[in-house]
Amino acid sequence: MDEAEAYARLCRLGLSDRDAAALTAHFADCEGRGKLAHGFSRIEWLETQAFDPGARPTRMLSEPGFERWDGNGALGYLVLHAIVESQLSSPPDHARVVVARRCFPTGALGYWVRRLAEGGLAAALAATSPRRLPHPTGGPALTGTNPLAIAVPSSDGSPVVADVSMGAVTHGDVLRGDARPEELVPFGGEQSHKAFALAVGLELLVGALAGPEHGAVLVVARPEADPVPALRALADGRRLPGDA
């Protein structure tokens, strides 16, 4: 599938030109970065889902350091797209916490924080999903894969973007047939209790702020310093998170 076919198929789902373009950009970026589990294959999955293509997210509360959004039935991708656009057009004086309830699916979180970092803002974003990860000792699924993404802008024009799911594989890998459902466990092998602890912490943090349905929590701030160039120099050409 190429971008033209992706856009056409999204339009056939009833999405507006603007929304189809926003989703196509997200999926194409994932394809280009090798994140195929979040790329065009997700369109086939969306074609099996029931959603309202005309739904629009709503900003329910806006204060200098805090915003609350409701997905209002819109796809989580489009909720985060609206939130990112809003932060870039009206950045905080210092920092802002943004809570989004009813925000799923959210896609590759690194894509959203990268856009914020390219706009000069430092950002951290976490989101929850259906329960898919069991305890390291087994048992029922207790948490989502609960990714966490952090992006820091740089004066050299290349932000550092760390985007990590707490699963050994992603649900997208399972959808693509690249992994088996039983491989959806916390990453880390004998140290998987660490990934599980992060998954639990994010599950409860997002749940406490966004409510019982799947949601997302974003922290965005104006940087006070420029640490990335020094780290790149120290890395001496080694790849840093988020590099092409």
KESEPA-698778 format. One record per residue: residue number from 1; chain; x, y, z of N, C-alpha, C in turn. Coordinates in steps of 0.1 Angstrom, whole numbers, plus 5000, padded with zeros to 4 digits. Last residue first. Layout:
<recs>
REC/NUM/A/X/Y/Z/X/Y/Z/X/Y/Z $
...
</recs>
This chain:
<recs>
REC/244/A/5170/5088/5124/5166/5081/5112/5175/5069/5110 $
REC/243/A/5166/5088/5160/5173/5091/5148/5169/5083/5136 $
REC/242/A/5152/5078/5182/5145/5087/5173/5153/5091/5161 $
REC/241/A/5181/5076/5203/5166/5073/5201/5160/5083/5192 $
REC/240/A/5211/5077/5184/5203/5081/5196/5189/5078/5193 $
REC/239/A/5239/5060/5171/5225/5064/5169/5219/5067/5183 $
REC/238/A/5272/5076/5173/5262/5065/5176/5248/5069/5175 $
REC/237/A/5287/5099/5170/5282/5092/5158/5273/5080/5161 $
REC/236/A/5293/5104/5198/5304/5102/5188/5299/5094/5176 $
REC/235/A/5281/5109/5222/5278/5097/5215/5287/5094/5204 $
REC/234/A/5290/5135/5227/5295/5124/5235/5292/5111/5229 $
REC/233/A/5274/5149/5208/5289/5149/5207/5295/5138/5215 $
REC/232/A/5249/5143/5217/5253/5138/5204/5268/5138/5203 $
REC/231/A/5250/5157/5242/5249/5143/5242/5252/5137/5229 $
REC/230/A/5252/5183/5232/5263/5178/5240/5262/5163/5241 $
REC/229/A/5227/5186/5218/5240/5187/5211/5251/5181/5219 $
REC/228/A/5207/5184/5241/5209/5174/5230/5222/5174/5223 $
REC/227/A/5202/5204/5259/5212/5194/5263/5215/5184/5251 $
REC/226/A/5195/5234/5264/5196/5227/5251/5206/5215/5253 $
REC/225/A/5169/5248/5286/5183/5245/5282/5183/5237/5269 $
REC/224/A/5143/5250/5290/5151/5261/5296/5166/5259/5292 $
REC/223/A/5115/5244/5268/5128/5240/5274/5135/5252/5279 $
REC/222/A/5081/5245/5276/5092/5252/5269/5105/5248/5276 $
REC/221/A/5062/5214/5276/5069/5225/5283/5079/5232/5274 $
REC/220/A/5037/5190/5283/5044/5198/5273/5050/5210/5280 $
REC/219/A/5025/5159/5289/5031/5170/5295/5040/5177/5285 $
REC/218/A/4995/5140/5284/5006/5147/5278/5011/5158/5287 $
REC/217/A/4978/5111/5286/4983/5122/5294/4995/5128/5287 $
REC/216/A/4949/5093/5275/4963/5097/5273/4966/5109/5282 $
REC/215/A/4928/5064/5277/4930/5078/5276/4945/5081/5274 $
REC/214/A/4900/5042/5280/4914/5044/5275/4916/5059/5273 $
REC/213/A/4880/5048/5309/4881/5045/5295/4896/5048/5291 $
REC/212/A/4881/5058/5336/4882/5044/5333/4883/5040/5319 $
REC/211/A/4903/5088/5337/4891/5080/5339/4892/5066/5335 $
REC/210/A/4925/5104/5336/4916/5104/5324/4903/5096/5326 $
REC/209/A/4938/5101/5360/4936/5115/5355/4926/5115/5344 $
REC/208/A/4939/5074/5366/4935/5084/5377/4932/5097/5371 $
REC/207/A/4948/5063/5342/4934/5060/5347/4930/5070/5357 $
REC/206/A/4974/5073/5342/4965/5077/5331/4950/5075/5336 $
REC/205/A/4983/5059/5365/4984/5073/5364/4974/5079/5354 $
REC/204/A/4978/5032/5359/4971/5038/5371/4972/5054/5370 $
REC/203/A/4994/5027/5337/4980/5023/5337/4972/5031/5347 $
REC/202/A/5019/5035/5346/5012/5043/5336/4997/5040/5335 $
REC/201/A/5023/5014/5365/5024/5029/5369/5016/5037/5359 $
REC/200/A/5022/4991/5349/5012/4994/5360/5011/5008/5364 $
REC/199/A/5044/4996/5333/5031/4994/5327/5020/4997/5337 $
REC/198/A/5065/4996/5352/5062/5008/5344/5048/5007/5338 $
REC/197/A/5062/4969/5360/5060/4980/5370/5057/4993/5363 $
REC/196/A/5069/4956/5337/5055/4954/5342/5053/4966/5352 $
REC/195/A/5095/4963/5334/5086/4968/5324/5072/4967/5329 $
REC/194/A/5104/4949/5357/5106/4964/5356/5097/4970/5345 $
REC/193/A/5099/4923/5354/5092/4930/5364/5093/4945/5363 $
REC/192/A/5117/4913/5335/5104/4918/5330/5096/4925/5341 $
REC/191/A/5142/4902/5338/5140/4915/5344/5126/4921/5340 $
REC/190/A/5142/4879/5323/5142/4878/5338/5140/4891/5345 $
REC/189/A/5127/4897/5298/5131/4884/5302/5130/4883/5317 $
REC/188/A/5119/4922/5288/5130/4921/5297/5134/4908/5302 $
REC/187/A/5084/4932/5284/5097/4929/5279/5107/4928/5291 $
REC/186/A/5054/4915/5293/5063/4926/5296/5077/4922/5290 $
REC/185/A/5039/4899/5263/5042/4899/5278/5052/4911/5280 $
REC/184/A/5028/4886/5238/5025/4899/5244/5027/4898/5259 $
REC/183/A/5031/4860/5229/5043/4868/5230/5041/4882/5236 $
REC/182/A/5006/4851/5225/5012/4847/5237/5026/4854/5239 $
REC/181/A/5000/4859/5199/4994/4866/5210/5001/4863/5223 $
REC/180/A/5031/4861/5179/5019/4853/5184/5013/4861/5196 $
REC/179/A/5040/4883/5152/5042/4878/5165/5029/4870/5170 $
REC/178/A/5032/4891/5127/5047/4890/5130/5050/4885/5144 $
REC/177/A/5007/4895/5120/5011/4881/5120/5026/4880/5122 $
REC/176/A/4997/4920/5124/5004/4918/5112/5008/4903/5110 $
REC/175/A/4987/4917/5150/4978/4920/5140/4984/4917/5126 $
REC/174/A/5011/4915/5164/5002/4904/5164/4992/4905/5152 $
REC/173/A/5021/4941/5160/5029/4929/5155/5020/4917/5154 $
REC/172/A/5002/4955/5174/5003/4957/5159/5011/4945/5153 $
REC/171/A/5008/4950/5199/4996/4944/5194/4996/4945/5179 $
REC/170/A/5044/4943/5201/5032/4952/5201/5020/4944/5196 $
REC/169/A/5065/4925/5224/5060/4928/5211/5048/4938/5212 $
REC/168/A/5069/4930/5251/5080/4924/5243/5078/4925/5228 $
REC/167/A/5056/4962/5262/5054/4948/5257/5067/4943/5250 $
REC/166/A/5057/4988/5267/5061/4979/5278/5060/4964/5274 $
REC/165/A/5072/5009/5242/5060/5001/5247/5065/4991/5257 $
REC/164/A/5088/5039/5238/5089/5026/5242/5076/5020/5247 $
REC/163/A/5106/5063/5224/5092/5058/5223/5093/5043/5226 $
REC/162/A/5124/5093/5223/5123/5080/5229/5109/5075/5230 $
REC/161/A/5140/5115/5204/5126/5110/5206/5127/5095/5211 $
REC/160/A/5157/5145/5200/5158/5131/5205/5144/5126/5209 $
REC/159/A/5156/5165/5171/5152/5162/5185/5155/5147/5188 $
REC/158/A/5176/5183/5152/5172/5169/5153/5169/5165/5168 $
REC/157/A/5185/5209/5153/5174/5206/5144/5169/5191/5144 $
REC/156/A/5203/5218/5170/5208/5212/5158/5197/5208/5148 $
REC/155/A/5189/5225/5192/5193/5236/5184/5199/5231/5171 $
REC/154/A/5162/5203/5199/5176/5206/5199/5179/5217/5189 $
REC/153/A/5136/5189/5221/5141/5196/5209/5156/5199/5210 $
REC/152/A/5127/5157/5231/5134/5169/5235/5140/5176/5223 $
REC/151/A/5101/5134/5240/5109/5141/5229/5115/5154/5235 $
REC/150/A/5089/5103/5249/5095/5115/5254/5103/5122/5242 $
REC/149/A/5064/5080/5255/5072/5087/5245/5077/5100/5251 $
REC/148/A/5052/5049/5264/5057/5061/5269/5066/5067/5259 $
REC/147/A/5025/5025/5261/5037/5031/5257/5040/5045/5264 $
REC/146/A/5008/5001/5271/5011/5013/5277/5024/5020/5273 $
REC/145/A/4997/4977/5268/5011/4977/5265/5017/4991/5269 $
REC/144/A/4975/4975/5297/4978/4976/5283/4993/4976/5281 $
REC/143/A/4973/4949/5323/4975/4963/5318/4976/4963/5303 $
REC/142/A/4966/4922/5328/4963/4932/5338/4964/4947/5333 $
REC/141/A/4956/4891/5317/4961/4904/5313/4957/4914/5323 $
REC/140/A/4960/4864/5342/4952/4872/5332/4959/4885/5328 $
REC/139/A/4991/4845/5345/4977/4849/5349/4971/4858/5338 $
REC/138/A/5026/4852/5350/5015/4846/5343/5001/4852/5348 $
REC/137/A/5046/4865/5362/5045/4851/5366/5033/4845/5359 $
REC/136/A/5044/4891/5352/5055/4883/5348/5054/4869/5351 $
REC/135/A/5009/4896/5344/5020/4896/5354/5031/4888/5349 $
REC/134/A/5001/4904/5309/4999/4897/5322/5010/4900/5332 $
REC/133/A/4989/4928/5288/5001/4923/5294/4997/4916/5307 $
REC/132/A/4964/4938/5279/4971/4928/5271/4983/4922/5278 $
REC/131/A/4936/4958/5280/4945/4950/5288/4951/4938/5280 $
REC/130/A/4936/4985/5256/4930/4973/5262/4941/4965/5270 $
REC/129/A/4957/5013/5268/4950/5005/5257/4943/4993/5264 $
REC/128/A/4970/5046/5275/4966/5032/5278/4958/5026/5267 $
REC/127/A/4999/5067/5272/4985/5063/5268/4982/5049/5272 $
REC/126/A/5020/5096/5275/5016/5082/5278/5002/5079/5275 $
REC/125/A/5045/5118/5267/5032/5114/5264/5030/5099/5268 $
REC/124/A/5063/5148/5270/5062/5134/5274/5048/5130/5273 $
REC/123/A/5083/5173/5254/5071/5167/5257/5072/5152/5261 $
REC/122/A/5094/5206/5246/5097/5193/5252/5084/5186/5256 $
REC/121/A/5091/5224/5216/5086/5221/5229/5091/5207/5233 $
REC/120/A/5096/5231/5189/5104/5238/5200/5099/5234/5214 $
REC/119/A/5085/5217/5169/5079/5230/5172/5086/5237/5183 $
REC/118/A/5097/5193/5173/5101/5201/5161/5095/5215/5161 $
REC/117/A/5083/5185/5195/5097/5189/5197/5102/5197/5185 $
REC/116/A/5058/5180/5184/5059/5190/5194/5074/5195/5195 $
REC/115/A/5065/5158/5167/5059/5171/5161/5060/5182/5171 $
REC/114/A/5073/5140/5186/5083/5145/5177/5078/5158/5170 $
REC/113/A/5049/5133/5199/5059/5142/5206/5070/5147/5197 $
REC/112/A/5037/5119/5177/5031/5131/5183/5041/5140/5190 $
REC/111/A/5055/5098/5172/5051/5107/5161/5046/5120/5167 $
REC/110/A/5055/5083/5196/5067/5091/5192/5064/5101/5181 $
REC/109/A/5032/5069/5197/5033/5081/5204/5045/5090/5201 $
REC/108/A/5015/5055/5171/5029/5056/5176/5031/5069/5183 $
REC/107/A/4981/5052/5182/4992/5050/5173/5005/5051/5179 $
REC/106/A/4958/5054/5197/4966/5065/5197/4978/5064/5187 $
REC/105/A/4923/5045/5193/4937/5041/5194/4946/5053/5191 $
REC/104/A/4915/5066/5220/4920/5053/5215/4915/5051/5201 $
REC/103/A/4903/5083/5244/4913/5086/5234/4920/5073/5230 $
REC/102/A/4887/5090/5267/4882/5084/5255/4891/5087/5243 $
REC/101/A/4905/5120/5277/4897/5108/5280/4891/5103/5267 $
REC/100/A/4935/5136/5282/4925/5132/5272/4918/5119/5276 $
REC/99/A/4952/5163/5296/4945/5150/5298/4934/5147/5288 $
REC/98/A/4981/5180/5298/4969/5178/5289/4964/5164/5292 $
REC/97/A/4999/5204/5315/4994/5191/5315/4981/5190/5307 $
REC/96/A/5025/5227/5306/5010/5224/5306/5008/5209/5307 $
REC/95/A/5047/5254/5312/5044/5240/5311/5029/5238/5312 $
REC/94/A/5050/5283/5303/5061/5275/5309/5058/5260/5307 $
REC/93/A/5031/5291/5286/5041/5301/5290/5053/5293/5296 $
REC/92/A/5024/5267/5260/5023/5272/5273/5034/5282/5276 $
REC/91/A/5013/5276/5226/5021/5269/5236/5020/5275/5250 $
REC/90/A/4992/5274/5204/4991/5282/5216/4999/5275/5227 $
REC/89/A/5000/5258/5183/4994/5271/5180/4993/5280/5192 $
REC/88/A/5008/5235/5196/5018/5242/5187/5013/5257/5184 $
REC/87/A/4985/5227/5209/4997/5231/5217/5007/5239/5209 $
REC/86/A/4968/5222/5187/4965/5232/5197/4977/5237/5205 $
REC/85/A/4981/5200/5175/4979/5213/5168/4976/5224/5177 $
REC/84/A/4979/5182/5196/4992/5186/5192/4991/5199/5184 $
REC/83/A/4951/5178/5197/4958/5183/5208/4971/5189/5204 $
REC/82/A/4945/5168/5171/4939/5181/5175/4947/5187/5187 $
REC/81/A/4960/5144/5173/4963/5154/5162/4958/5167/5166 $
REC/80/A/4947/5131/5194/4960/5136/5196/4965/5146/5185 $
REC/79/A/4923/5126/5180/4923/5134/5193/4937/5139/5195 $
REC/78/A/4931/5111/5159/4926/5124/5156/4925/5133/5168 $
REC/77/A/4938/5087/5172/4948/5094/5164/4944/5109/5162 $
REC/76/A/4914/5080/5184/4924/5085/5192/4935/5092/5184 $
REC/75/A/4885/5089/5166/4896/5080/5168/4907/5087/5176 $
REC/74/A/4858/5103/5186/4867/5104/5175/4878/5093/5177 $
REC/73/A/4842/5102/5209/4839/5093/5198/4848/5093/5187 $
REC/72/A/4853/5122/5225/4839/5124/5220/4836/5114/5209 $
REC/71/A/4876/5127/5238/4877/5122/5225/4863/5123/5218 $
REC/70/A/4880/5156/5256/4872/5144/5255/4872/5140/5241 $
REC/69/A/4906/5172/5276/4899/5169/5264/4891/5157/5265 $
REC/68/A/4918/5197/5297/4911/5184/5296/4903/5183/5283 $
REC/67/A/4948/5213/5306/4937/5212/5297/4931/5198/5298 $
REC/66/A/4968/5237/5325/4961/5224/5324/4950/5224/5314 $
REC/65/A/4979/5261/5329/4987/5250/5330/4981/5237/5329 $
REC/64/A/4957/5280/5323/4971/5282/5319/4980/5270/5319 $
REC/63/A/4929/5259/5311/4935/5268/5321/4950/5270/5317 $
REC/62/A/4901/5245/5298/4914/5252/5294/4918/5262/5304 $
REC/61/A/4881/5218/5292/4886/5227/5301/4899/5232/5297 $
REC/60/A/4874/5204/5269/4864/5206/5279/4868/5217/5289 $
REC/59/A/4877/5202/5236/4884/5206/5247/4874/5211/5258 $
REC/58/A/4867/5173/5218/4863/5186/5224/4872/5189/5235 $
REC/57/A/4869/5156/5186/4873/5158/5200/4869/5172/5205 $
REC/56/A/4842/5146/5166/4853/5155/5168/4856/5156/5183 $
REC/55/A/4830/5122/5142/4831/5126/5155/4843/5136/5156 $
REC/54/A/4826/5110/5117/4824/5125/5118/4826/5130/5132 $
REC/53/A/4830/5083/5119/4840/5091/5112/4838/5106/5113 $
REC/52/A/4827/5064/5146/4820/5075/5140/4830/5084/5132 $
REC/51/A/4834/5029/5142/4836/5042/5148/4829/5052/5140 $
REC/50/A/4842/4996/5143/4831/5005/5143/4834/5018/5150 $
REC/49/A/4868/4980/5123/4863/4986/5136/4851/4995/5133 $
REC/48/A/4879/4971/5100/4871/4961/5108/4865/4967/5120 $
REC/47/A/4894/4992/5092/4883/4988/5083/4874/4978/5090 $
REC/46/A/4915/4992/5110/4905/5002/5111/4892/4998/5103 $
REC/45/A/4931/4971/5098/4924/4969/5111/4913/4979/5113 $
REC/44/A/4939/4983/5075/4931/4971/5074/4924/4968/5087 $
REC/43/A/4954/5004/5087/4942/5007/5079/4933/4995/5078 $
REC/42/A/4976/4992/5097/4966/4996/5107/4953/5000/5099 $
REC/41/A/4994/4989/5077/4986/4977/5081/4975/4981/5090 $
REC/40/A/5008/5013/5075/4996/5012/5067/4988/4999/5070 $
REC/39/A/5020/5012/5109/5020/5018/5095/5007/5015/5088 $
REC/38/A/5027/5000/5132/5019/5012/5133/5017/5019/5119 $
REC/37/A/5043/4980/5123/5031/4976/5131/5022/4988/5133 $
REC/36/A/5065/4993/5112/5054/4987/5103/5042/4983/5111 $
REC/35/A/5085/5013/5116/5075/5009/5126/5063/5004/5119 $
REC/34/A/5103/5024/5098/5104/5010/5101/5094/5005/5111 $
REC/33/A/5099/5050/5091/5108/5047/5103/5109/5033/5106 $
REC/32/A/5080/5049/5071/5094/5054/5068/5104/5051/5079 $
REC/31/A/5058/5040/5085/5064/5031/5075/5078/5036/5072 $
REC/30/A/5053/5063/5101/5057/5050/5107/5063/5041/5097 $
REC/29/A/5047/5081/5081/5058/5083/5089/5063/5071/5096 $
REC/28/A/5023/5069/5072/5034/5070/5063/5047/5073/5070 $
REC/27/A/5006/5072/5094/5010/5059/5090/5022/5059/5081 $
REC/26/A/5005/5101/5095/5010/5093/5106/5014/5079/5102 $
REC/25/A/4994/5107/5070/5007/5113/5074/5013/5105/5085 $
REC/24/A/4969/5095/5072/4979/5090/5062/4993/5095/5065 $
REC/23/A/4957/5110/5092/4960/5096/5094/4971/5091/5085 $
REC/22/A/4955/5135/5078/4962/5134/5091/4966/5120/5094 $
REC/21/A/4939/5128/5056/4953/5133/5054/4961/5132/5067 $
REC/20/A/4915/5122/5069/4922/5111/5061/4937/5115/5059 $
REC/19/A/4909/5147/5079/4912/5136/5088/4920/5125/5081 $
REC/18/A/4905/5161/5055/4915/5166/5065/4919/5154/5074 $
REC/17/A/4885/5147/5042/4898/5148/5036/4908/5152/5046 $
REC/16/A/4868/5127/5067/4869/5139/5059/4883/5139/5052 $
REC/15/A/4859/5092/5065/4866/5103/5071/4867/5115/5062 $
REC/14/A/4846/5070/5054/4838/5082/5058/4845/5093/5064 $
REC/13/A/4862/5051/5044/4856/5048/5057/4847/5060/5062 $
REC/12/A/4872/5063/5021/4861/5054/5019/4854/5049/5033 $
REC/11/A/4894/5076/5032/4882/5084/5028/4870/5075/5026 $
REC/10/A/4910/5054/5035/4906/5061/5047/4893/5070/5043 $
REC/9/A/4915/5047/5009/4908/5038/5017/4903/5044/5030 $
REC/8/A/4929/5070/5000/4917/5066/4994/4909/5057/5003 $
REC/7/A/4952/5069/5016/4943/5080/5017/4930/5077/5012 $
REC/6/A/4964/5045/5007/4960/5047/5021/4950/5058/5023 $
REC/5/A/4969/5051/4980/4959/5041/4983/4954/5042/4998 $
REC/4/A/4988/5071/4984/4976/5074/4977/4965/5064/4980 $
REC/3/A/5009/5058/4998/5001/5069/5005/4988/5072/4998 $
REC/2/A/5005/5022/4992/5013/5035/4992/5004/5046/4998 $
REC/1/A/5008/4988/5000/5000/5000/5000/5009/5012/5000 $
</recs>
